[in-house]
Amino acid sequence: MAWIIKFALTTFLLFVILGGFYDVSFTDVFLLSVLLTVLGYVGDVFILPRVGNLAASLGDFGLALIIIGWMGFYRFDEDVSLIGASLISSFAIAVGEWFFHKYMKNTILEREAVS
């Protein structure tokens, strides 16, 4: 269930920022969302409990910056400001992840620790 929330959050943020302001196609937003959700969720499960929310959120920022920049270089239109789009999107994702990590720690990770 948590990965669905993460995917929905990521897709929403990228659709608003990349789709709304940079005219990036929904296909590209969807592909980015899948990549960031899968890679980020693995980090949330294995890294978040060890390093804490701040470090994990900064890691999510870096991951998003690299993935959006890399994929954008190959898939976005030439008139898209790749640096601006990547930085703004990555920042929004990191802020969203801050709150998602709190949810993860209070529900998913706590439940696993009790079992």
DAMONOR-V66926 format. One line per field, one symbol per residue. ss: DSSP state (A for helix, B for strand, O for the rest). psi: psi as a letter, one per 40 degrees, with the letter a starting at -180 (. if undefined). burial: + if it has 16 or more other ideal C-beta (glycine too) atoms within 10 Angstrom, else -. A space follows every 50 residues. Layout:
BEGIN
ss->???
psi->???
burial->???
END
This chain:
BEGIN
ss->OAAAAAAAAAAAAAAAAAAAAAOOOAAAAAAAAAAAAAAAAAAAAAOAAA AOAAAAAAAAAAAAAAAAAAAAAAAOOOOOOAAAAAAAAAAAAAAAAAAA AAAAAAAAAAAAAAO
psi->dddddddddddddddddddddefhiddddddddddddddddddddddddd eidddddddddddddddddddddddiidehgddddddddddddddddddd ddddddcddddddd.
burial->-----++-+++-+++-++---+-+---++--++-+++--++--+---+-- --+--++-+++-+++-+++-++---+---+-+--++++++-+++-+++-+ +--++--++------
END
